[in-house]
């Protein structure tokens, strides 16, 4: 690769890292925000939910906006937006202002991931796309796993305002690299605005994410059912609309590629396993095992380092044994690393959990690389923006649903057993159940990989 390609990869990787970090960055800060602003938990939860809702609404439009205004221009605009809202949000004087800032952050930061992934396959040489995908996957993995650890560290030495100001140097560097390294695009072709499609996808995304975000608060009641039914029905209506429209907001023609669909399903299952980590691990370690937040961060840090190390190894294996067997080995490694969590008790060794967390992260990195590259390389370049938008939209939904289900299971177990067996057992048993469920889902990826993924010669 040339120097320019490395700079492109660094710029797009920074964009993906900013997006991944900020999805869950405020999770650890919620108790502090309640105290600082004298607000209720239901209010401060919107610091996370608002970001996810905004990102879920804007992500389906990423491909249209990129084609209409140019991917480079839109990516730079999104980075500039992140820079501005980070500075403005750090000076917020009440929780309402901060929630609005986080919502705007979701509209800008939510664009970074789908745009960066699409540009990766537009600008990188075909023979280097697997390696580039490994770097991209590394940034998203590290961002997802490290966000809790990083936010806990920042809060231990500085004000909550630095959770936002932390983005400033990364956004400035990424913006500089984009201007310097990303190639200038030809005049953007005129693309008609699919107003009906935008309304359908936006409202459907909002209804589903709103339902998932309130799952633990509402429980299984009529409000939840209505939101989910309306969201699903609107998506069905959009599917019919997209088949009749020449330039749909989100082109579902990518679904006709079988390998893309197989990798789309696999990546969704892998996202469940990835985003369980930043949500379940702090609860399990702090409430289940009585470990301090500082030690919790140290326990999670090695997994992030392993994710970085795993990507170049997975990239090498990709060309030697093919994506099919890299995916299978990755699933088996995750399953082995999950066993101690499935069997864990409040007395389980922290060192054992740290080591097995590293094993899980290694396997997750392998599967993440394969599923990302299989999806994006299965579609023609002109559909890469739509493939990236659809993938990232699905990941937003799955992330919200995973966190909501894990929270609901935790509350249910607390209500069932905490009086008799204690809070520690309730959180530990929640982790046991959720890890077992994720392993069962991951095993379903093996037949999908063997049937649809490419072997060594095809790679």
C-alpha positions, 0 to 999 in steps of 0.5 A, a space after each residue: 500500500 502507498 502512504 496515502 492508503 495508510 493515511 486513508 486507513 488511519 482517518 477512516 479508522 479514527 472515525 469508526 473509533 469515535 463512533 464506537 466509543 461514544 455509543 456507550 461512553 456515558 453508561 458508567 457516568 449515569 450515577 454521576 450525572 444523576 448527582 451532578 444535575 440532581 436528575 432521575 435515572 429515567 432522565 439521564 438514561 436519555 444520554 445513551 438512549 438519545 444518541 442511539 435513537 438519533 444514530 438509528 434515524 440517520 444511519 439509513 440515510 447515510 448512503 443517500 447523503 453520501 451519494 448526493 453530497 459526496 462521501 468525503 464532504 459528508 464524512 468531514 462534515 460529520 467529523 466537524 459536527 462531532 468536534 462542535 457538539 463535543 465542545 458545546 456539550 462540555 459546557 452544558 448547564 443542565 441535563 436537558 441541554 446535555 440530552 439535546 447535545 447527545 442527540 445531535 451527537 448521534 446525528 453526526 457521530 452516527 454517520 461516521 461508521 457507515 460512511 467510513 466502511 463504505 469509503 474503505 471499499 471504495 478507496 482501498 485496492 482490492 488486494 488490500 481490502 481484507 487487511 484494511 477490514 481488519 484494521 477497521 474491525 479492530 477500531 470498532 471492537 476496541 471502541 466497543 470493549 474499551 469505552 466502559 474502561 476508558 470512561 471509568 478512568 476519565 471519571 476517576 481523574 477528571 470531570 464528566 465534561 472530559 467524556 466529551 472533550 476527549 473526542 476533540 483531538 481525535 476529531 481534529 486529527 481525523 479531519 486533518 487526515 481526511 482533507 489531506 488523504 481522501 481523494 477528491 470525488 467527481 461531481 456528485 451525481 444528482 440523486 432524488 430525495 426519497 422523502 417517503 422512504 426517509 420517513 418510513 425508515 426514520 419513524 420505524 427506527 425510532 419506534 423500535 429503538 424507543 421500544 428497546 430502550 424502554 424494555 426494562 422500564 415498561 416490561 412486556 406491556 401494551 405500549 411496548 407491543 404497539 411500538 414494536 408492531 408499528 416499527 416492524 409494519 413500517 419496515 415491511 411497508 418500506 420494503 414494498 416501497 423500495 421495490 417500486 422506487 428507482 432511487 430508494 433511501 436505502 437500497 435493499 437490492 444488496 439482499 439479493 447477494 447470498 453471501 452478503 445475507 449470510 455475513 449480515 446474519 453472522 455479524 448481527 449475532 457477533 454484535 450481540 456477543 460484542 456489546 454484552 461485554 461493556 454492559 454485563 462485565 461492569 455489572 458482573 464484576 462490581 455488583 456480582 463480585 464486589 470489585 471496584 470500578 478501577 479494578 474493573 477497568 484493569 480486568 477489561 483492558 487486556 481484552 482490548 489489547 488482545 483485540 488489537 493483536 488478533 486482527 493482523 493474525 486473523 488477516 494472515 489466516 484469512 489468506 492462508 485458510 480462507 474466511 470459512 475456517 477463520 469464522 468457524 475457528 473464531 466461533 469455537 474460540 469464543 465458545 471456549 472463552 465463554 465457559 468460565 462466564 457460563 459457570 462463574 460464581 461470585 467466588 470465581 477467580 478474577 485472573 481466570 475471568 481476565 484471561 478468558 475475556 482475552 480468549 473471547 476477544 480474540 475469537 470475536 475479532 476473528 469473526 468480526 473481520 470475516 463478517 465485515 469483509 464478507 459483507 462488503 466484498 459480496 456487493 458491487 462498489 456502487 452498492 457499498 454505501 447501501 450495504 454499509 448503511 444497512 449493516 450499521 442500522 441493523 447493528 444499532 438495533 441489535 445493540 439496543 435490543 441486547 442491552 435492553 434484554 440484558 437489563 431486563 433479565 438482570 432486573 428479573 433475576 434480582 426480583 426473583 432471587 436477591 432476597 434469598 440468595 443476594 444481589 451478587 448471585 442475581 448479577 452472576 446468574 444473569 451473566 451465566 444465562 446471557 453468555 450461554 444464550 450468546 454461545 448458542 446463537 454463535 454456534 448457528 454461525 458455523 453452518 452458515 459459514 460452511 455453506 456461504 463463506 469462501 474457502 482458501 482458493 476463492 479468497 
